[in-house]
Amino acid sequence: MLVEFQDHYIIYVGLGLGMLCCCRGLVESLASCVRGVDDCVDASCCDVREACGLQDASVCALLLRRAVLLFCLGQPLLLSAVRLIAKRDHLKWHVSAWLLQADSAPDVALTNATLAAPLVRLGVVEMDYLLLALPFSFASAANALAFTRWSHTQDGTTAWDCSVSESDTWFGFELTYYVQVLCMNWMLLGLACREHTVLEVYYVGLALALVTWYFLAASRFPHDTKLDHWVGSVAFSVLLLALLPLWDSLATSCSVSLAAGALHAVSVWALVLGHYSAFGNASAAYVCLLRFGVTVLCGVFNMVVLALDDDLCAPVLVASGVFIQ
């Protein structure tokens, strides 16, 4: 079964980018970045070493922060640019992810050689990875915009505790990141779990997002009672029960799927352990650094995948009409 996503999707991407460019927060962020770079160059008299902050660590930290924000804000544009540069047929459907789909009238047979199971009639869902990556990129851009608004009301000593939720702009930053975590799970699992069905990826991604949301919310509160530790233990158990079957059945013959599975594991455990260890005593800078670090890793991975050949890990159709990995 082929998921129809016609060539006019580029128009939708352009409209989304146009709306994004009209946002006040993006314009203010770009303007502040340009002013900061201009002031840095003027203060250093075009000395690259001083402009890079080798003599002032705060300048380097400011430039790095603005570079990360611009990268997150421009992810939809960067993904579209990579697609235009890497692919010759710009308006062609590029299949780069495959999942299974139970079909009432199946016409494709698949086999699992590792389990020596009999043939099971299933359909194959072909997807363009850009379709999976765009929701994550738009969520990342929205989260960066919300962070820009929220950070204007904070300073470098802000603590990541229950008092941080008193800010109205903080709620937008937190909500957009929750959506981003959900999109990240579906995106990476959709590429890694080639031997699973669409419904399995959908529900497992949703379950992982719910468990991860618990750890994101619990990071602002201390864990002083036994009940807090018991709830944390149950959440860790649910996380392992959801992840281990997926990791055990990853398609080892495809390097892209393995890379997606490894990145998903690193991202999930970095977010879970990093937030759970905060215990309401960490700084907001530490939490934001952790979150944006994961975002940058996923963004770079998306651009690499879109630049690869479409048929790098395509299923092989043998003479008997059976698809093998």
C-alpha positions as CSV (number, residue, x, y, z in Angstrom):
1,M,0.0,0.0,0.0
2,L,1.4,3.4,-1.0
3,V,0.6,6.4,1.2
4,E,-0.4,9.1,-1.2
5,F,1.5,12.4,-0.7
6,Q,1.4,14.3,-4.0
7,D,4.1,16.5,-5.3
8,H,2.2,19.7,-4.2
9,Y,3.5,19.0,-0.6
10,I,6.3,21.5,-1.4
11,I,3.7,24.2,-1.6
12,Y,2.5,23.3,1.9
13,V,6.1,23.4,3.1
14,G,6.5,26.9,1.5
15,L,3.3,28.1,3.1
16,G,4.4,26.8,6.5
17,L,7.8,28.5,6.1
18,G,6.1,31.7,5.1
19,M,3.9,31.7,8.2
20,L,7.0,30.9,10.3
21,C,8.9,33.8,8.9
22,C,6.0,36.1,9.8
23,C,6.2,35.2,13.5
24,R,7.4,38.1,15.6
25,G,9.6,35.9,17.7
26,L,11.6,34.7,14.7
27,V,12.1,38.2,13.4
28,E,13.3,39.4,16.9
29,S,15.6,36.5,17.2
30,L,17.2,37.1,13.8
31,A,17.5,40.8,14.5
32,S,19.2,40.2,17.9
33,C,21.5,37.7,16.3
34,V,22.5,40.2,13.6
35,R,23.0,42.9,16.1
36,G,25.1,40.7,18.3
37,V,27.4,39.6,15.5
38,D,27.8,43.2,14.3
39,D,28.6,44.4,17.8
40,C,31.0,41.5,18.3
41,V,32.9,42.3,15.0
42,D,33.0,46.0,15.9
43,A,34.3,45.4,19.3
44,S,37.1,43.1,18.1
45,C,38.1,45.2,15.1
46,C,37.5,42.2,12.8
47,D,39.8,40.1,14.9
48,V,38.4,36.6,14.4
49,R,39.8,35.3,17.7
50,E,38.1,37.9,19.8
51,A,34.9,37.7,17.7
52,C,34.8,34.0,18.5
53,G,35.1,34.8,22.2
54,L,38.5,33.3,22.9
55,Q,39.1,36.3,25.1
56,D,35.6,36.4,26.5
57,A,33.8,33.2,27.1
58,S,30.4,34.9,27.4
59,V,30.6,36.0,23.8
60,C,31.3,32.5,22.6
61,A,28.4,31.2,24.7
62,L,26.1,33.8,23.2
63,L,27.0,33.1,19.6
64,L,26.6,29.3,20.2
65,R,23.2,29.8,21.7
66,R,22.1,31.9,18.8
67,A,23.5,29.4,16.3
68,V,21.5,26.6,18.0
69,L,18.3,28.6,18.0
70,L,18.7,29.6,14.3
71,F,19.4,25.9,13.5
72,C,16.2,24.8,15.3
73,L,14.1,27.6,13.8
74,G,15.4,26.9,10.3
75,Q,15.0,23.1,10.4
76,P,12.0,23.0,7.9
77,L,13.9,25.2,5.5
78,L,17.1,23.1,5.9
79,L,15.3,19.8,5.3
80,S,13.7,21.2,2.2
81,A,17.1,22.5,1.0
82,V,18.7,19.1,1.5
83,R,15.9,17.5,-0.4
84,L,16.3,19.9,-3.3
85,I,20.1,19.5,-3.4
86,A,20.3,15.7,-2.9
87,K,17.5,14.6,-5.2
88,R,17.3,15.1,-8.9
89,D,13.5,14.6,-9.2
90,H,12.3,17.3,-6.9
91,L,8.6,16.6,-7.3
92,K,8.9,12.8,-7.1
93,W,7.8,10.6,-4.2
94,H,11.0,9.3,-2.6
95,V,10.4,6.2,-0.6
96,S,12.9,5.9,2.3
97,A,10.9,4.1,5.1
98,W,8.9,0.9,5.0
99,L,6.4,-0.5,7.6
100,L,4.0,-3.4,7.6
101,Q,0.2,-3.1,7.4
102,A,-2.4,-5.8,8.0
103,D,-4.6,-6.0,5.0
104,S,-8.0,-7.6,4.5
105,A,-7.1,-8.4,0.9
106,P,-3.3,-9.0,1.1
107,D,-1.2,-9.2,-2.0
108,V,2.2,-9.3,-0.4
109,A,3.8,-12.1,1.6
110,L,6.5,-11.6,4.2
111,T,8.6,-14.0,6.1
112,N,10.7,-13.8,9.3
113,A,13.7,-16.0,8.8
114,T,15.0,-15.5,12.3
115,L,11.9,-17.1,13.8
116,A,11.4,-19.7,11.1
117,A,7.7,-18.7,11.0
118,P,5.3,-19.5,8.2
119,L,4.5,-16.9,5.6
120,V,2.2,-14.1,6.9
121,R,0.2,-12.1,4.5
122,L,0.8,-8.4,5.1
123,G,0.9,-5.2,3.1
124,V,3.9,-2.9,2.9
125,V,3.5,0.8,3.6
126,E,6.0,3.0,1.7
127,M,6.7,6.4,3.2
128,D,8.8,9.4,2.3
129,Y,11.0,10.2,5.3
130,L,10.4,13.9,4.7
131,L,6.8,13.2,5.8
132,L,8.1,11.8,9.1
133,A,10.7,14.5,9.6
134,L,8.6,17.7,8.9
135,P,6.3,17.4,12.0
136,F,9.4,17.1,14.2
137,S,11.1,20.1,12.4
138,F,8.0,22.3,12.8
139,A,7.7,21.3,16.5
140,S,11.3,22.1,17.0
141,A,10.9,25.5,15.4
142,A,7.9,26.3,17.5
143,N,9.7,25.2,20.6
144,A,12.7,27.5,19.8
145,L,10.3,30.4,19.3
146,A,8.7,29.7,22.7
147,F,12.1,29.4,24.3
148,T,13.1,32.8,22.8
149,R,10.0,34.4,24.4
150,W,10.5,32.6,27.8
151,S,14.2,33.3,28.0
152,H,13.7,37.0,27.8
153,T,12.0,36.9,31.2
154,Q,14.7,34.7,32.9
155,D,18.4,35.0,33.8
156,G,21.3,32.6,34.0
157,T,20.5,31.7,37.6
158,T,16.9,30.5,37.1
159,A,16.3,27.2,38.9
160,W,14.3,24.4,37.2
161,D,11.8,23.8,40.0
162,C,8.1,24.2,40.7
163,S,8.4,28.0,40.6
164,V,9.4,28.1,37.0
165,S,5.8,27.2,36.0
166,E,4.6,30.6,37.3
167,S,5.7,32.2,34.0
168,D,3.0,32.3,31.3
169,T,5.5,32.0,28.5
170,W,7.0,28.9,30.1
171,F,3.8,26.9,29.4
172,G,4.2,27.4,25.7
173,F,7.9,26.3,25.8
174,E,6.9,23.1,27.7
175,L,3.9,22.3,25.6
176,T,5.7,22.6,22.3
177,Y,8.5,20.3,23.6
178,Y,6.0,17.7,24.6
179,V,4.7,17.7,21.0
180,Q,8.3,17.5,19.8
181,V,9.0,14.4,21.9
182,L,6.0,12.7,20.5
183,C,7.0,13.5,16.9
184,M,10.6,12.4,17.6
185,N,9.3,8.9,18.8
186,W,7.1,8.4,15.7
187,M,9.9,9.7,13.4
188,L,12.7,7.5,14.6
189,L,10.6,4.4,15.2
190,G,9.1,4.7,11.8
191,L,12.5,4.5,10.3
192,A,14.0,1.9,12.7
193,C,11.1,-0.6,13.1
194,R,10.9,-1.9,9.6
195,E,9.6,-5.3,10.7
196,H,6.6,-3.9,12.7
197,T,3.2,-2.6,11.6
198,V,2.1,0.9,11.5
199,L,-0.2,0.4,14.5
200,E,2.6,-1.0,16.6
201,V,4.8,2.0,15.8
202,Y,1.9,4.4,16.5
203,Y,0.9,3.0,19.9
204,V,4.5,2.3,21.1
205,G,5.5,5.8,20.1
206,L,2.6,7.3,22.0
207,A,3.3,5.1,25.0
208,L,6.9,6.1,25.1
209,A,5.9,9.8,24.8
210,L,3.6,9.5,27.7
211,V,6.3,7.9,29.9
212,T,8.8,10.5,28.8
213,W,6.4,13.3,29.6
214,Y,6.2,12.0,33.2
215,F,9.9,12.4,33.6
216,L,9.9,15.8,32.0
217,A,7.3,17.0,34.5
218,A,8.8,15.2,37.5
219,S,12.2,17.0,36.9
220,R,10.8,20.1,38.6
221,F,10.0,18.5,41.9
222,P,12.1,16.8,44.6
223,H,11.7,13.1,45.2
224,D,11.6,12.9,49.0
225,T,9.0,10.2,49.7
226,K,8.9,6.5,49.0
227,L,5.9,7.0,46.8
228,D,7.9,9.2,44.5
229,H,10.6,6.6,44.1
230,W,8.0,3.8,43.6
231,V,6.3,5.8,40.8
232,G,9.7,6.5,39.2
233,S,10.5,2.8,39.4
234,V,7.2,1.9,37.7
235,A,7.8,4.5,35.0
236,F,11.3,3.0,34.3
237,S,9.8,-0.5,34.1
238,V,7.1,0.6,31.6
239,L,9.8,2.3,29.6
240,L,11.9,-0.9,29.4
241,L,8.9,-3.1,28.6
242,A,8.1,-0.8,25.7
243,L,11.6,-0.4,24.3
244,L,13.2,-3.9,24.7
245,P,10.9,-5.7,22.3
246,L,11.5,-3.0,19.7
247,W,15.3,-3.0,20.0
248,D,15.4,-6.8,20.0
249,S,13.7,-6.9,16.6
250,L,15.4,-4.1,14.8
251,A,16.3,-4.8,11.1
252,T,20.0,-5.5,11.5
253,S,20.6,-5.7,7.7
254,C,19.9,-2.0,7.3
255,S,22.5,0.5,8.6
256,V,20.0,3.4,8.5
257,S,17.5,1.5,10.6
258,L,20.2,0.6,13.1
259,A,21.4,4.2,13.3
260,A,17.8,5.4,13.8
261,G,17.3,2.9,16.6
262,A,20.6,3.9,18.3
263,L,19.7,7.6,18.1
264,H,16.3,6.9,19.5
265,A,17.8,4.9,22.4
266,V,20.3,7.7,23.1
267,S,17.7,10.4,22.9
268,V,15.1,8.8,25.1
269,W,17.6,7.7,27.8
270,A,19.3,11.1,27.8
271,L,16.0,12.9,28.3
272,V,14.8,10.4,30.9
273,L,17.9,10.2,33.0
274,G,18.8,13.9,32.5
275,H,15.4,15.1,33.7
276,Y,15.0,12.4,36.4
277,S,18.3,13.3,38.0
278,A,17.4,17.0,38.3
279,F,15.2,16.4,41.4
280,G,14.1,20.0,41.3
281,N,17.6,21.2,42.1
282,A,19.0,21.7,38.6
283,S,19.3,24.9,36.7
284,A,17.1,25.9,33.8
285,A,20.2,26.2,31.7
286,Y,21.1,22.6,32.3
287,V,17.6,21.4,31.2
288,C,17.6,23.6,28.1
289,L,21.1,22.5,27.1
290,L,20.0,18.8,27.4
291,R,16.8,19.4,25.3
292,F,18.4,21.4,22.6
293,G,21.3,19.0,22.4
294,V,18.9,16.1,21.6
295,T,17.1,18.4,19.1
296,V,20.3,19.2,17.2
297,L,21.3,15.5,17.1
298,C,18.0,14.6,15.6
299,G,18.0,17.5,13.2
300,V,21.5,16.6,11.8
301,F,20.4,12.9,11.5
302,N,17.3,14.0,9.5
303,M,19.4,15.9,7.0
304,V,21.8,12.9,6.6
305,V,19.0,10.5,5.9
306,L,17.3,12.8,3.4
307,A,20.7,13.1,1.6
308,L,21.1,9.3,1.2
309,D,19.8,7.2,-1.7
310,D,16.2,6.2,-1.5
311,D,16.7,2.5,-2.2
312,L,19.6,2.0,0.3
313,C,17.6,-0.3,2.5
314,A,14.6,-1.2,0.3
315,P,13.0,-4.6,0.7
316,V,14.0,-7.1,-2.0
317,L,11.4,-8.8,-4.1
318,V,12.4,-12.3,-5.0
319,A,10.9,-14.5,-7.7
320,S,8.4,-16.1,-5.4
321,G,6.8,-12.7,-4.6
322,V,8.2,-12.7,-1.0
323,F,9.7,-9.5,0.4
324,I,12.9,-10.0,2.5
325,Q,14.9,-7.5,4.4
